Amino acid sequence: LNYSNGTTEGSVLSSDGNLAFLQGVGLEYPFTANTGAVFRTRNFNGVIHYTTESDDSTLSSTGASYAGDTASGVMFDLDAANDLLLRTLRLELNAGSHDLEVYFRRGSFVGFERAAAGWELIGSVSGLIAAGGGVLSTIPLDDEIRVGAGERIGLYVDLGSQAGLRVDGGGNVGDTASAGTDLDLLVGRRTARSFESPGSPATLRGVLGFPVCE
């Protein structure tokens, strides 16, 4: 691994408007190989590739006026028109502290509402403080989810027994709730508790962020 000798550890080597690349140190593999020897100062020779959230395409389901409806959870489907990476999820939550989990599955959620089998936990947060009033809260996801063109996936946002997730009621499960060029969000179904008691149709109020694969 090639490097350049540096000048001041921790000082800026290169930067732009979003990211600063700092001067660092050199080590034997792995982690000094138990010698404790750290070689200062060393600069990594390479390129960091990144995108910002503003580079992502977004799909919002928050356009309708909020009627005060809440749920403990919502299962819903997404239909992709193009290859994309589902990267961010921002939700409308009631004000207060929330424990929240996000699950994902290939194919529709329909018929799989009552069993965790086939679902993958992709995000979990405890004590998330939401401002309420329609302010979006970002839910950290463990990884990006690749969705192929023409593919349908199911998502499940679960607050357990706490009914703090803002939703819009009405419509039929599977109807298009919010349509985009690359992704459609469909009307889903509310849940009362984790993988239990599926209820009436509901649409998640939130914003999905994703880059389209090129």
N, C-alpha and C positions, 0 to 999 in steps of 0.2 A: 504494500500500500504506500504510494508515494505521498510525500509531504514536503512542505517548505518550512524553513526556520522562521519563527515568529519573533515578535518584539515584546508584547505585553499580554499575558494571559488574561482573557476576558474582555479585551478591547475589541472594537468592531473591525472586522476584516473586510466585510462587504455588506451592503444593505440596499434595500429599496424602500418603497413606501409601506410595505407590509411586514418585512422580515429582516432581522439583523443576523448576520453570520459572524460568530465571535471566534477569536483565536483560542486555541486549546492546548492540549498536551498529547504526548505520545506514551504508549504503554506496550509492554510485551503482552502477547496473548496467552491466556485470558486474564484481564485485570491484574497486570504486572507479573503474571505467572508466579504469584506468591513471593516475589522478591521485594515488593514495595517501591521499586524504582519507577519514578515518573520523570519523563523528559520534557523539560519546559524551555522555550515555548514552541509548540508545533502547530502548523496550520494544515488542515485537510485540503488536499487538492482535488477538487471535483465540482459538481454542479448540483444544486438542490432544485428539483422541479416541484411546483406546488400550484394549487388553485385556491382562490379565496371563495368564500360563500357567495359573494356577489357575482362570481362567474357561473354559478349554478343556475339552471332553469328552476322555476318554482311552479307549484300548483297549489292554489288556495281554495279552501272551502269555507271561508269566513265572510263571503260577500253578503249572505242573507242577514237581515236584521235579527239579532239574538232575541229569542222569545222566553228565555229563562229556563230552558230544559237542561237537566243534568243527568248523568249516568255514572255508574261505578266502572263501566268499561264499555268498549265498542269493538266488535269484530267487523271488518270490512275488507273489500277487495280492491286491488289496483290492476288496471289493464295497461300494458305498455305497448305503444305503437312503434317504438324504436328501442335499440339497445341503450340501457342507461344504468347508472349506479345510484341507488337510493342512499342518500348521504345524511340528510338532516330531517328532523321532525320537530316542529314547533306547534304547541297546542294552546288552546284557550282553557284555562283552569280557574275554578273559583279561588278567591283569595285565601291564603293560608298555606299550611305545610302538607305535602302529599308524598306518599310512598307509591311508586309507580313502576310497572314493568311493561315491556314491549316484546311481543312475540311475532314470529314470522313463519310462514309456510309456503311451499310451492303449491300452486293450485288454489282453488277457492276455499274460503273458510266454511262454506255451506256444507253441512253434514258432519262438521268436525268441531262443533261448538262446545261439546261436553267432555272432550278428552284432550289431555295435553300431548298425547302421542302424535308425532308428526309435526309438532310445533317446536320452534327453536327460540330460546330466549336471546334477544339481541340487544336489550337495553334494560337497565335497572337503576333506579335512583331512590334514595331515602331522604326524607326531609327536604324535598324540593319546595322552595318558598315561591309561591305564585302571587302576583300582584292583583289578579282579578281584573274586572272591568274590560275584558277583551284583550288584555296585554298578553302577547305570546310568550310562552315559556319553552326554552330549548330543552329537548330530551336527549341526553347523550346516548348514542348508539355505539355498540362495541365494534362494529365493522360496517363497511359499505355493503349493500346488497345488490348484486348484479341481477338485472332483470332483462331478459331477452325480448326482442321484438315479437309481438304477438302473444307474449306470456301473461298469465294472470297469477298474481300472488295474493295471499291473505295476510293481513296485519291484525293484531289484537293489542289494544291499549287497555291495561287493567290497573285499576286503583283499588282492587280488593273489594272491601265492603263500603268504601268511602265514595259517596256520590258527588264527586267534585269535578268531573269531566264535562265540559260544556258541549252540548250536541244540538242538532236540529232534528226534530221529529218529522214523521210523515214520509210519504212515498212508499215504494216497494223495494224490498231487498233485491239488489242487482241493478236497479235503475242507475243511470249516470247522474251523480250528484254534482260533480265538477269536472269539466272536460278541458283538456289541454292538447296541444299539438303532439306531444310525446307521451303523455300519461293521462289516464282518466281515473278518478276516484268514484267508487260506486257506493250507493246507499247500503249500509250494513245493518247490524243488529246489536242492540244494547244488551249488556249482561249485568246481572245483579251481584254476582260474586265470581271469583276466579273459576273459569270453565264450568260454571253452573248457571242455571236459570236464564237461558237465552230469552230475550223479550222482544219488544216491538221494534220496527225499523227505526234506524237513527243514522245520522250523518255526522261524522267527526268534524269539529270545527278546528281547523289548523292549517298549516302550510308545510308541504313537502318540498325538500330541496334535492336536486339531482343534476349531475352533469350528464349530457347525452354522449355516449361513446362514439368516437369518430376514428 
